[in-house]
Amino acid sequence: MQEDLLKRANEHAWHGTPLDAIPLYDEYLRQDSLCAEAYAFRGFAYRRLGNIEQCLRDCAMAIQIDPTYAMAHVIRGSTYRQTGDLIRALQDYTQAIEINSSYAAAYANRGLTHEELGNYKQAVSDYSHAIFLNPEYAAAYNNRGLLYSQMGNNLDSIQDYTKAIELDPNDASAFYNRGLAHSTLGQHLQAINDYNKALLLEPDNPDIYVNRGASYDATGDSQRAIDDYSKAIRISPDSSTAYYNRGMSYSELGDYQQAVYEFDAAITLNPNDADSYEARADTYIAAGDIFRADQDYAEAERLRRANLPN
């Protein structure tokens, strides 16, 4: 009966409604006040509810009861990482690995933390070790792929995304990330194919529409690009990138009046974007308005100088 109570609490904490898990953990802990698992998982439920302080208190209690309970260190480490305390997160993940050297999730999470700290070599090593321990760890492949992309190694990143997709074909992010890598390599038809698959899984993701639009633009299909940017704007009206890209497409089609309107919107949403001023200036030049073009070129130059490192 007691074990069933803890099992139901864990189901709610991890897969259901964390608010429903809390009273179940409370009831369980009244019966067994020295259960490290119950404290750690209640902490996880509190984190899902946004109560970071209580999560950290519960994890600390779990570790005090059982210092060798690796999962408590991972939950606390992930909480520290969520709050931006990357050094403490690194310490907790490392402690979990010292307790259990076969804990793939601890390596994967430490890899994320190293990546956020800019320690790319250590991050690749941790992702790779997580995959060695669990060859079916789709998220580790996806995260290592993202890091490879960030390092400019898009061929290896595509291999990792492909493996992640094989393991989890319902992960839209893996298709999207592979699309970005193909696009970076100039392989826009492959990119569009991946974006199409990502949109089947996440039809309301504006970023996918923006990037598929960019690939359509790169293949010379400006009208389809405009359709995608328009869909992105309907979903996310504050997307200055979508307005900017749509302006570029209209300019490519020779509709300079509409292009200026799009750049106006992009600048309203992001007034410090030098590229939008420069693109509007180029459009004014194409339309024969030299005076306004000179003003926008000057503003673009001013913004770029203001953003130069001291």
MARBAZA-185828 format. One record per residue: z negated, y negated, x of N, C-alpha, C in turn. Coordinates in pm, whole numbers, plus 50000, padded with zeros to 5 digits. Atoms other than C-alpha are relative to their C-alpha. Layout:
BEGIN
ZYXZYXZYX...
***
This chain:
BEGIN
500005012150083500005000050000500004987450086500105011649911499044976050279501304998250079498745000849925502164984650481501134995149910498985004550094504304979250172499914984949978500205014450017502784944450133500624992450117499445006649882503734935150489501525001150001498544998150004507224949550444500634990249902499465009350099507784928650129499954985650052500135013449943506504897650307501104997550103498975001649897508874903450599501404998649939498705001150067511834908250364500224985849949499885013750050511124874750202500164990150116499965009349887510574857750540501364999650066498764999149924513794869850698501264999149914498774998950080516214875650412499924993549863500165005450134514784860250098499524985750001500575013350014512734830050003498704999350079501215000349917510184821350275498774995149924501135004750079508034803350019499295011549930500594988250063507484836949848499295008950101500614991549897506534852950180498584995550034501295005349954503584830050257498805006249928501184994150065501154842249986499845014950028500094985749967502024878450070499365001950137500644999449868501134872550436498534996349990501395004150016497964854550330499165011549946500724988650058496944884250117499845011150102500084989449899497764908650397498964996750106500925004049894495804888750654498544999849954501374998650051492754888550427499515014350015500364986049984492844926350459499985004250147499924996849857493764927350828500214987150078499945013349935492954895251012500425000750146499614998549859494004909451350501415005850015498624994849994497644917651274500904989350061499155009749931499804899451528501344998349930498695000750066503004907951342499954990949878500115008150121501784891951020499914985250035500095014149959500834859651200501354994950051498735004449942504114858151393501064998049892498975001050103506294864551089499664989449896500365011050088504294840850873500394986850066499565011849926504944815351145501494997649983498555001250019508674822651115500314994749860499795004850137508464817550737499684985149989500345014350001506704784350790501094991650068498935007449932509434773851034501214998349909498875001150093512104781450777499734989549892500385010150099510174758750542499854986150062500095012849933510114731250804498624996250048501385002749956506394733950883499845005150143499974995949860506704734951261498595001850056501364999349946503024728451337499315013049960500644987650044501834757751126500675012150064499304989249932504514779851278499445002150140500524999049863503274772051629498575005250001501394995050008499664778151523499995015049974499964985650030500544812051377500495008150118499494992849882502544822251683498935000750108501095000149901499654811751909498945010249964501004990150043497284833051700500515014150025499424986749977499644862851720499935003750148500044997549856499834859452099498575001750049501414998349964496074855552125499515013949963500414986650044495594887851928500665010650086499274990149920498284906452123500944992850096499185007349902499584889352439501295007350037498804992349966502174917352477500995000849884499094999750115503824910752141501174990650027498865007949951507224899252267500634991549889499325007550107508604888551928499304986949970500725012550023505864862551888500464989450100499495009549899507054846652212501414995349966498645003950036510664847052090500004990349882500085009050116509764831251755499494986250044500525012849954507704804551928501014993050091498985006049914510414799352190501114993649920498955005650084513024794051920499524987549927500575011950065510694769351750499954988450097499985010549898510244749852072501434994950023498615004149977514034749852122500494991449885499615007850117514514736951768499464985850006500605013349990512184707851844500434992650126499525006549878513914700352175499145002150122500884997249886511134713352398500555012250075499244989049941513504734152610499245007150112500754993749890511154740352902499015010249945500934990450061508504756352682500755011649936499194989350058511214775752502500395010050109499614991549888512444789152837498835008650046501194992649958508914799252930499685011549905500314989550096508404818552608501035011250005498984989549993511724836952630499815008450127500234992849875510994845852992498815009349988501184991650021507574858652893500345012249915499584988750085509144880252621500785010250081499214990949916511574894852878499105007450098500944993349909508734902253119499225010949927500704990050080506964920852839500925011649966499034989850042510104939252726501364996650060498785003149927513004939152969501275004749929498854995350078515254955752707500214991949873499985008250121514864927752451501254991150004498715007049993518494916652403499924985949940500085013250066517644887952164499294989850087500705009349910515264872952420500954994850106499005004549902518054872052679501004990549936499005008450066520524857452427499434986149972500625012950030518094830052322499704992250128500205007149873517214822152682501324994750051498675004849963520944819552745500334986949929499775012450075521214793352469499244988450061500845010549943518364773952625500524995550135499405003849871519864775252974501264991749979498775007550027523154763252827499674985649961500385013450044521454733652658499424991850116500525006849881519784725452991501094997550104498925001749905523164726353165500025010550109500044989349900522324757953360501015010849961498964991350054525654774553284500045013750067499964987149931525514801653550498925009349947501094991950054522114813553426500275004049856499704997150140523314811253066500995011649989499034989050001526344833553134499325013150036500714988049958524084858153312499145005749887500864995350109521674859753017500825005549884499144994750107524434863652757500575013650040499404987549953526034890852968498985011349998501034989550000522734909453002499655004049857500244996750141522144907052627501075009549949498894991450041525584922752574499885013750065500214987149931524814949652833498965008349925501064992850071521654958552641500435003949859499544997450136523374956552302501494996749991498555002549999527174960352323500574995949864499535004050132527434953151949499384986749955500685012850027525714919151972501084989249983498885009150026528424897951808499664985550035500385013949975526494865051833499994996950149500035002249854526064869452210501424998250053498605001949961529834873752250500494986249959499565013050051530444842952036499424988750084500645010549921527934821952230500524999650143499445000049865529264833252567501414994349997498675005750016532754824952441499964984949993500155014550009531614789952349499724993950137500325005249867530164785352695501215000650092498774999149921533344798052861500964988649964499135011050043535304772752652499534986850058500575012549948532954745052758500254998750149499765000049857533504755253119501504999650032498565000749978537294753853069500665013550019499474986549982537744791553083500385005849863499644996550137539584795752754500545014249985499504986350010541214829252832498855009849982501164991350016537844846052878499294997349867500645003250127536484827552576500725007049885499244993350106539294841652359499665014949995500394985949996538404876752474498655002149934501344998650061534774871152374500044997749850499895002350144535664856352035500645011949930499324988550059538004885551971499035011749984500994989350009535194910052046498984996949890500945003950105532824890451822500605002649862499334997850128535384892451540500105014949969499964985550020535794929951590498665005149948501344995550037532044934051554499544994149867500405006750125531634909251268501184992149945498795006750050534894901251087499724989749891500355010150101533014879350837499374987650060500575011749932531904853951097501084989350016498995010649997533944822751029499994992450131500095007849877532664805651343500795006350114499254993349893534254831951570501504997449985498595003350024537674826751408500274985350035499845014449974537204788951424499994997150150500105002349856536124789651788501225005450074498804994649935539034811951883501194991049973498945009550031541334787751703499964987950091500145011549909539954758951910500495003550140499574995949867540524778652230501525001250008498544999050004544114787052132500634986049999499475013650009544684750452045499944993150136500155006149867543364739152384501075005150096498964994149915545854762852547501414996849951498695003550054548674748352336500615010849913499524988850081548964780352132499694997049852500395005550130549014762351798500285009449884499754990650108550544789451582498865010249990501164990950001547784813551688498764992849949501155007950046545264785751630500024998749848499885001650145546554779651276499655013149930500324987050058546324816851204498495002349996501454998349997542674817051313499314990449904500595009550094541874785551115500185004849856499784994650135543434801750806498945010549966500994989550024541104831550843498604994149988501315006550009538104809150902499814993449864500095006950129538894789550585499855009749883500244989950103539004821450380498515003049988501434997149997535374826350483499154987749971500725012650021534294789750475500974989449947498975009150054536644770850241499564985449988500505013850012534444739550236499574994250134500365004949868534204734050611501024989450044499025010649969535814700050688500535000750143499554999349860535974706151065501205009350017498884990649988538294735651017501294993449951498815007150050540674714550807500494989750102499615010249901540624686651068500735006450117499384993949883541474710251351501285007549965498724994150040544084729451155501054989049983499105011350011545604695751073500544995750135499575003949865545694687351443501035009850055499024990149955547514719951513501334998549926498765002850073550014712651236500724988050061499405011649935550554678551395500705004050130499444996049870551154695051732501285008049985498754992550024553864717051577501054991549930499045009150062555544686651420499974999849849500094999450147554434693851063498994989549952500925010950031552914659750986499525000449855500405000050141552884664450608498875010049975501094990250015550804696350625498734994950068501155005749932548554678750872499294990049909500585010050091548044650050626499265007049886500674992450108547214675250351498655005250046501274994749950544534690650571498984989050024500935011049979543024657450673499474994849866500425004650133542934647650306498945009349941501014990350047541054679650220498684997850073501225002449923538584672450500499284987649948500605012550049538024637150366499375001949863500604997350131537434649950013498655006950014501264992749977534734673050149498984991250072500885008349917533324648250401500594986050010499405013450003534214612150312499644991150119500435008049885532414599050622500625004650131499384994749878534674617450868501004990050057499105009749938536124589951085501155007050073498964992549930538044616451282501145003749906498964996250097539884627950969500864987949965499225012150028540904592050886500884996350120499225003349879541984585851246501215009250013498894990549987544064617651257501044997949891499045002250108545604610450919500834987450028499275012049960546524575851047501075003150102499024996249899548254591251347501195007349935498924992750067550224614351116500914990549922499185009750076551344585850889500844991450096499255007849901552344565951197501195008050052498924991449954554394595551317501135000749898499004999750107556164595750980500654986349975499445013450015556874558251011499424992049885500675007250110554544548250725498894991650062500955007949921552864520550924498944993249913500975006450089551194503450629498875009749966501034990150032549384535650530499215003650125500694996849875548574542750894498934989550030500985010749977546864508850929498805001649908501094997750096544844516150615499065011050051500824988849950543664549050769499174995650122500745004749884542694532551098498914990149960501035009150053540854505450902498785008149956501104991650050538784532750736499255006550116500644993749884538144550351068499104990050072500775010349931536944517651225498774995949919501155003150085534704509950928498915010450017500974989149985533044543950969499465001050142500414999049860532914542251349500524987750075499495012649944533224506051468500024999450152500025000049853532664515551833501045009550060498984990649954535664538851857501214992450053498895007349938538094523252104501355006149965498734993450028540764549152026500594995449867499505004450130540994537751663500604985950010499445013449980541504501551769501345000750072498754998949924544164511852019501105005949914498994994050087545954533851764500504990049896499585010250097545944505551510500884989650068499185009549925547294482451779501415005450021498684993849983550114506851854500814999349870499325000550130550904507651482500474985849969499575013950019550954469651463501234996850084498835002249914553404469351755501255005949934498854993550064555644494251575500464992249876499675007750121555484472051264500414985650032499585013249958556244440551467498944989249993501105009850011552814423851433499314999050137500485000949862552214414151799498614993650006501285007349995549314390251727498835009349971501094990850034547134416351554499875011250102500034989549898548104442351811499214995350122500725005349883546854420052095498504999549974501435000550034543524415351915499385013950010500554986349998543044452851873499985005850142500014995349861544054460652232498814994050076501115006749933541494435252352498675006149960501254993950048538774450552135499835014150056500064986549942539614485652256499564999450146500365001749859539374473752616498534996050014501405004349994536044456452549499055011749975500854988550032534564487952393499975010050114499964990449889535724509652681499194994950119500805005749890534204486052936498515000849969501424999650039530954485052740499435014150015500474986249992530774523052754500085005850141499964995249862531354525553130498595001350055501344998649941528334538753324499714988450096500395011149913526404512053512500095004050147
***
